């Protein structure tokens, strides 16, 4: 049996996955294999070569994928997000840690059978940080790594697993990395097309979608809550640029960001465009506590220095050009 040369995307039906599929589908002679708990939306399913419905914990399914496909790159996006993870920490740990281990093992098997370095992309998060004062800015990737959530702890541990698999097996093989692990610590993401669910930073994108739909939003954090954000096109561009970078990456794990409005500032930006917009604040103590533990801003100079990262959208461009509000 001749295996198909492919890339694999887990959690492909989510915010990032659907946008990533649209980008990668423009490349010629690329076999895209997706794995998700649910069938993909019809708008993107036609862009995929092989669509698999299943669980990242299903070992039989992983063996089938390993047997059938020759995988060059893995984009492991499947995860239980921050707010939902707090409600079901055991399930979150299973999916976020054991699921990641499963695909690192798959990457290892693939690299050995192909004698080829498999690139492995892992989307991490600012949730790995824990600051005493929410107004604090994180200046380096290795500081304030004290997450208070199971999601943040999962992301931080998964980063360490990725580094271990790339470094440990490199030493054992006395060769180049079998697994070329690459990770971005995303801030909040704003998508014009996808309504978010389950993330603690969702108060900004939710606000935009709800006010666009009904001129009103009930915000679950206070008006002073401030987090770093990226427009979705910049997030996808960052993944593409990181994965296409062919030189050695010294650090492998990078912050990326663009702007960091407070809830009040973002609403005022909308209000300038829509005089009928209204907002109220009904603070959820659990979600507020999580937001307060995350830095109000992060420094992404390391990504700019090592592989040329640069965002295209600031807040004004995001509103005027991307969201077209």
C-alpha positions as CSV (number, residue, x, y, z in Angstrom):
1,X,0.0,0.0,0.0
2,X,1.3,3.4,-1.0
3,X,0.7,5.9,1.8
4,X,-0.5,9.4,0.9
5,X,1.9,12.3,1.7
6,X,-0.2,14.5,3.9
7,X,-0.5,17.1,6.6
8,X,-2.8,16.4,9.6
9,X,-4.9,18.9,11.4
10,X,-6.7,17.9,14.6
11,X,-9.5,20.0,16.0
12,X,-10.0,21.1,12.4
13,X,-13.5,22.4,12.9
14,X,-12.6,25.1,15.4
15,X,-11.9,28.8,14.9
16,X,-8.2,28.4,13.9
17,X,-8.6,25.0,12.1
18,X,-11.2,26.3,9.7
19,X,-9.1,29.3,8.7
20,X,-6.0,27.2,8.5
21,X,-7.7,24.8,6.1
22,X,-8.7,27.6,3.8
23,X,-5.1,28.8,3.7
24,X,-3.4,25.4,3.2
25,X,-6.0,24.3,0.6
26,X,-4.5,26.9,-1.8
27,X,-1.3,25.0,-2.0
28,X,-1.0,22.6,-4.9
29,X,-0.6,18.8,-4.5
30,X,-1.3,19.0,-0.8
31,X,-3.3,16.2,0.9
32,X,-5.1,17.6,3.9
33,X,-6.2,15.1,6.5
34,X,-8.5,16.4,9.3
35,X,-9.6,14.9,12.6
36,X,-12.5,16.4,14.7
37,X,-15.2,15.1,16.9
38,X,-17.8,16.4,14.5
39,X,-18.1,16.6,10.7
40,X,-16.7,19.7,9.2
41,X,-18.9,22.5,7.9
42,X,-19.7,22.2,4.2
43,X,-17.9,25.4,3.5
44,X,-14.5,23.8,4.3
45,X,-15.1,20.1,4.0
46,X,-14.7,20.3,0.2
47,X,-11.2,21.7,0.7
48,X,-10.1,18.6,2.6
49,X,-8.8,15.4,1.1
50,X,-9.6,13.0,3.9
51,X,-12.0,13.9,6.7
52,X,-11.9,11.7,9.8
53,X,-14.5,12.0,12.6
54,X,-13.2,10.8,15.9
55,X,-11.5,11.3,19.2
56,X,-7.8,12.2,19.8
57,X,-7.8,9.6,22.5
58,X,-8.8,6.7,20.2
59,X,-5.6,4.6,19.8
60,X,-7.1,2.4,17.1
61,X,-7.9,5.5,15.1
62,X,-4.3,6.8,15.5
63,X,-3.0,3.4,14.3
64,X,-5.2,3.7,11.3
65,X,-3.9,7.2,10.5
66,X,-0.3,6.0,11.0
67,X,-0.9,3.1,8.6
68,X,-2.7,5.0,5.9
69,X,-0.9,8.3,5.6
70,X,2.7,9.6,5.3
71,X,2.5,12.7,7.5
72,X,4.9,15.6,6.9
73,X,3.3,18.1,9.3
74,X,0.9,17.9,12.2
75,X,-1.2,20.9,13.4
76,X,-2.5,19.7,16.8
77,X,-5.3,22.2,17.5
78,X,-7.7,19.9,19.4
79,X,-8.2,21.1,23.0
80,X,-10.7,21.8,25.8
81,X,-10.6,25.6,26.3
82,X,-10.1,27.5,29.5
83,X,-13.6,28.1,30.8
84,X,-14.9,24.6,29.9
85,X,-11.7,23.1,31.3
86,X,-12.4,24.6,34.7
87,X,-15.8,22.8,34.8
88,X,-14.3,19.4,33.8
89,X,-10.6,19.3,34.7
90,X,-10.3,15.5,34.3
91,X,-11.7,15.6,30.8
92,X,-9.5,18.7,30.0
93,X,-6.4,16.8,31.2
94,X,-7.2,13.8,29.1
95,X,-7.7,15.8,25.9
96,X,-5.1,18.5,26.4
97,X,-2.3,16.3,27.7
98,X,-2.9,12.6,26.8
99,X,-4.2,13.8,23.4
100,X,-1.1,15.8,22.8
101,X,1.1,12.8,23.9
102,X,-0.8,10.6,21.4
103,X,0.1,12.9,18.4
104,X,3.7,13.4,19.5
105,X,4.0,9.6,19.5
106,X,2.4,9.6,16.1
107,X,4.9,12.2,14.9
108,X,7.7,10.1,16.3
109,X,6.5,6.9,14.5
110,X,6.1,8.9,11.3
111,X,9.5,10.4,11.4
112,X,11.2,7.1,12.0
113,X,9.3,5.3,9.2
114,X,10.0,8.1,6.8
115,X,13.5,9.0,8.0
116,X,12.2,12.6,7.8
117,X,11.7,15.4,10.3
118,X,8.0,15.8,11.0
119,X,7.0,19.4,11.8
120,X,4.6,19.6,14.8
121,X,2.7,22.8,15.5
122,X,1.1,23.3,18.9
123,X,-1.0,26.4,19.7
124,X,-0.2,27.4,23.3
125,X,-1.7,30.4,25.2
126,X,-1.1,33.3,27.4
127,X,-2.9,31.1,30.0
128,X,0.5,29.6,30.8
129,X,1.2,32.9,32.6
130,X,0.1,33.8,36.1
131,X,0.6,37.4,37.4
132,X,-0.2,38.9,40.7
133,X,-1.5,42.1,39.2
134,X,-3.5,42.0,36.0
135,X,-1.9,45.2,34.9
136,X,1.5,43.5,34.6
137,X,3.1,43.0,31.3
138,X,5.2,39.8,30.5
139,X,8.5,40.7,28.9
140,X,10.0,37.3,28.3
141,X,8.6,33.9,27.5
142,X,10.3,32.3,30.6
143,X,8.8,34.5,33.3
144,X,5.6,34.4,35.4
145,X,4.8,30.8,34.4
146,X,2.4,30.2,37.3
147,X,-0.9,29.4,35.7
148,X,-3.9,29.2,38.0
149,X,-6.1,27.2,35.6
150,X,-6.0,23.6,34.5
151,X,-6.0,24.9,30.9
152,X,-2.9,27.0,31.5
153,X,-1.2,24.1,33.4
154,X,-2.1,21.8,30.5
155,X,-0.7,24.2,27.9
156,X,2.6,24.7,29.8
157,X,3.1,21.0,30.3
158,X,2.3,20.3,26.7
159,X,4.9,22.8,25.6
160,X,7.5,20.9,27.8
161,X,6.4,17.6,26.2
162,X,7.0,19.0,22.8
163,X,10.4,20.2,23.7
164,X,11.2,16.9,25.3
165,X,10.2,14.9,22.3
166,X,12.2,17.0,19.9
167,X,15.3,17.3,22.1
168,X,15.4,13.8,23.8
169,X,15.0,11.8,20.6
170,X,17.4,14.1,18.8
171,X,20.0,13.1,21.4
172,X,19.2,9.4,21.2
173,X,19.4,9.4,17.4
174,X,22.5,11.5,17.2
175,X,20.8,13.1,14.2
176,X,18.6,16.0,13.4
177,X,15.3,16.4,15.3
178,X,12.9,13.7,14.6
179,X,10.1,16.0,15.7
180,X,10.5,19.7,14.8
181,X,8.3,21.1,17.5
182,X,7.0,24.7,17.1
183,X,4.6,26.6,19.3
184,X,2.9,30.0,19.5
185,X,1.5,31.4,22.7
186,X,-1.6,33.0,21.4
187,X,-3.4,35.9,23.1
188,X,-7.2,36.3,22.6
189,X,-8.2,35.9,18.9
190,X,-10.8,37.9,17.1
191,X,-12.6,36.2,14.2
192,X,-15.1,37.9,11.9
193,X,-16.6,34.6,10.8
194,X,-16.6,32.4,13.9
195,X,-18.4,33.0,17.1
196,X,-16.1,31.8,19.9
197,X,-17.1,29.4,22.7
198,X,-15.4,28.2,25.9
199,X,-12.5,30.7,26.0
200,X,-12.0,33.2,28.8
201,X,-10.7,35.9,26.4
202,X,-14.0,35.7,24.5
203,X,-15.5,38.8,26.0
204,X,-13.9,40.9,23.2
205,X,-14.9,38.8,20.1
206,X,-18.3,38.0,21.7
207,X,-18.9,41.7,22.2
208,X,-18.4,42.4,18.5
209,X,-20.6,39.6,17.3
210,X,-23.4,40.2,19.8
211,X,-23.6,44.0,19.2
212,X,-23.4,43.4,15.4
213,X,-26.4,41.1,15.8
214,X,-28.5,42.8,18.4
215,X,-26.8,46.1,19.4
216,X,-26.3,44.8,22.9
217,X,-23.8,42.7,24.9
218,X,-23.8,41.5,28.5
219,X,-20.1,41.3,29.4
220,X,-18.9,38.6,31.9
221,X,-15.9,40.6,33.1
222,X,-15.6,44.2,34.4
223,X,-15.0,47.1,32.1
224,X,-11.3,47.5,33.1
225,X,-10.4,44.0,32.1
226,X,-7.6,44.1,29.6
227,X,-5.9,41.4,27.6
228,X,-3.6,41.1,24.5
229,X,-5.3,40.2,21.2
230,X,-4.7,39.3,17.6
231,X,-7.0,39.5,14.6
232,X,-7.5,36.0,13.2
233,X,-5.7,36.6,9.9
234,X,-2.6,37.6,11.8
235,X,-2.9,34.4,13.9
236,X,-3.1,32.3,10.7
237,X,-0.3,34.3,9.1
238,X,1.9,33.7,12.2
239,X,1.4,29.9,12.0
240,X,2.2,29.9,8.3
241,X,5.3,32.0,8.7
242,X,6.6,29.9,11.7
243,X,6.0,26.6,9.9
244,X,7.6,27.7,6.7
245,X,10.7,29.0,8.4
246,X,13.5,26.7,7.3
247,X,16.4,27.8,9.5
248,X,17.0,26.5,13.0
249,X,14.6,28.0,15.6
250,X,16.6,28.5,18.8
251,X,13.6,29.0,21.1
252,X,10.7,27.1,19.5
253,X,8.0,28.7,21.8
254,X,7.0,32.3,21.1
255,X,4.6,35.0,22.2
256,X,2.7,36.8,19.4
257,X,0.4,39.8,19.9
258,X,-0.8,43.1,18.4
259,X,-3.1,45.2,20.6
260,X,-4.6,45.1,24.1
261,X,-7.8,47.0,24.7
262,X,-9.9,46.9,27.9
263,X,-13.5,45.8,27.6
264,X,-14.5,49.5,28.0
265,X,-12.1,50.7,25.3
266,X,-13.2,48.1,22.8
267,X,-16.9,48.9,23.5
268,X,-16.2,52.6,23.0
269,X,-14.5,51.8,19.6
270,X,-17.7,50.0,18.6
271,X,-19.9,52.8,20.0
272,X,-18.1,55.3,17.7
273,X,-19.2,53.2,14.7
274,X,-22.6,52.2,16.1
275,X,-24.5,54.8,18.2
276,X,-27.1,52.2,19.1
277,X,-24.6,49.9,20.8
278,X,-25.3,49.2,24.4
279,X,-23.4,47.1,27.1
280,X,-23.9,45.9,30.6
281,X,-21.6,44.1,33.0
282,X,-22.6,40.9,34.8
283,X,-19.3,39.8,36.2
284,X,-18.7,36.0,36.4
285,X,-16.3,35.6,39.4
286,X,-14.6,32.5,38.1
287,X,-13.9,34.0,34.6
288,X,-12.9,37.3,36.1
289,X,-10.4,35.6,38.4
290,X,-8.9,33.9,35.4
291,X,-8.6,37.1,33.4
292,X,-7.0,38.8,36.4
293,X,-4.3,36.2,36.5
294,X,-3.3,36.8,32.9
295,X,-1.0,39.6,31.8
296,X,-2.5,42.8,30.3
297,X,0.1,42.6,27.6
298,X,3.0,40.4,26.4
299,X,6.2,41.1,24.6
300,X,6.7,39.3,21.3
301,X,10.2,40.6,20.4
302,X,11.6,37.1,20.4
303,X,9.4,36.1,17.5
304,X,10.2,39.2,15.7
305,X,13.9,38.6,16.1
306,X,14.1,34.9,15.4
307,X,11.7,34.4,12.5
308,X,10.5,37.9,11.4
309,X,7.1,38.0,13.0
310,X,5.1,41.2,12.4
311,X,1.3,41.7,12.8
312,X,-0.6,43.4,10.0
313,X,-3.6,44.4,12.0
314,X,-3.6,46.9,14.9
315,X,-6.9,47.6,16.6
316,X,-8.0,50.3,14.2
317,X,-7.2,48.2,11.1
318,X,-8.9,45.2,12.7
319,X,-12.1,47.2,13.2
320,X,-12.1,49.1,9.9
321,X,-10.6,46.6,7.4
322,X,-11.0,43.1,8.9
323,X,-14.2,43.3,10.8
324,X,-15.4,46.1,8.5
325,X,-17.7,47.4,11.2
